[in-house]
């Protein structure tokens, strides 16, 4: 899927589209499908007059996605970290959210 955030582009003076949710199911991997999908998306963004494409990826992805992106010319511009902490709940509290 591709997205163009016009307000973000205007604020940054950018001409950029985003690729999101690039994925191929395990039995179909290593056949060039992800590359073909990305190249098709890049062509469409170029047809729309955009000069740059960006995407987000898990740098520790074990599927080889980062290698695919880099092989297609994408370069890492930033690395982020996510943090997680378990929260101990008082006795009798299940941690489930009530819905009304």
C-alpha positions as CSV (number, residue, x, y, z in Angstrom):
1,X,0.0,0.0,0.0
2,X,1.2,3.5,-0.7
3,X,0.3,6.7,1.0
4,X,0.9,10.4,0.4
5,X,0.7,12.7,3.4
6,X,0.2,16.0,1.6
7,X,0.3,18.1,4.8
8,X,3.5,16.4,6.0
9,X,5.1,17.0,2.6
10,X,4.0,20.7,2.7
11,X,5.4,21.2,6.2
12,X,8.7,19.5,5.4
13,X,9.1,20.8,1.8
14,X,9.2,17.2,0.7
15,X,7.9,15.4,-2.3
16,X,7.5,11.9,-0.7
17,X,5.3,8.9,-0.7
18,X,5.2,6.1,1.8
19,X,5.1,2.4,1.3
20,X,3.4,0.4,4.0
21,X,2.5,-3.2,4.7
22,X,4.9,-4.8,2.2
23,X,4.6,-8.5,2.9
24,X,4.7,-11.8,1.3
25,X,3.4,-15.0,2.9
26,X,6.1,-17.5,3.8
27,X,5.4,-20.1,1.0
28,X,5.8,-17.4,-1.6
29,X,8.9,-15.7,-0.4
30,X,12.3,-15.7,-2.3
31,X,10.5,-15.5,-5.6
32,X,10.9,-11.8,-6.2
33,X,7.3,-10.9,-5.3
34,X,8.2,-8.3,-2.7
35,X,10.6,-6.6,-5.1
36,X,8.0,-6.6,-7.9
37,X,5.4,-5.1,-5.6
38,X,7.8,-2.4,-4.4
39,X,9.0,-1.5,-7.9
40,X,5.4,-1.2,-9.0
41,X,4.6,1.1,-6.1
42,X,7.7,3.2,-6.8
43,X,6.7,3.6,-10.5
44,X,3.3,4.8,-9.5
45,X,4.7,7.3,-7.0
46,X,7.0,8.6,-9.7
47,X,4.0,8.9,-12.1
48,X,2.3,11.0,-9.5
49,X,5.3,13.4,-9.5
50,X,6.9,12.3,-6.2
51,X,10.6,12.5,-5.9
52,X,11.2,10.2,-2.9
53,X,9.7,7.1,-1.2
54,X,10.1,6.0,2.4
55,X,9.1,3.0,4.4
56,X,9.5,1.7,8.0
57,X,11.0,-1.6,8.8
58,X,12.0,-3.7,11.8
59,X,15.8,-3.5,11.6
60,X,16.0,-6.9,13.3
61,X,13.5,-8.5,10.9
62,X,14.5,-12.1,10.3
63,X,12.7,-12.5,7.0
64,X,15.3,-10.6,5.0
65,X,13.0,-7.6,4.3
66,X,15.8,-5.1,5.0
67,X,18.0,-6.7,2.5
68,X,15.2,-6.5,-0.1
69,X,14.7,-2.8,0.6
70,X,18.5,-2.0,0.4
71,X,18.8,-4.0,-2.8
72,X,16.2,-1.7,-4.3
73,X,18.1,1.4,-3.3
74,X,16.5,2.2,0.1
75,X,19.0,3.5,2.7
76,X,18.5,3.6,6.4
77,X,18.0,7.1,7.7
78,X,17.0,6.5,11.3
79,X,16.9,3.7,13.7
80,X,14.4,3.6,16.5
81,X,14.0,1.6,19.6
82,X,10.8,0.3,21.2
83,X,10.7,-0.4,25.0
84,X,8.4,-2.7,26.9
85,X,7.9,-3.2,30.6
86,X,5.7,-5.7,32.4
87,X,3.3,-4.1,34.9
88,X,2.5,-6.0,38.0
89,X,-1.2,-5.8,38.7
90,X,-2.8,-5.8,42.1
91,X,-4.3,-9.2,43.2
92,X,-7.7,-9.7,41.7
93,X,-7.1,-7.4,38.7
94,X,-7.0,-9.4,35.4
95,X,-5.6,-6.7,33.1
96,X,-8.6,-7.0,30.8
97,X,-10.2,-3.8,29.5
98,X,-13.9,-3.5,30.1
99,X,-16.0,-2.6,27.1
100,X,-19.2,-0.8,27.5
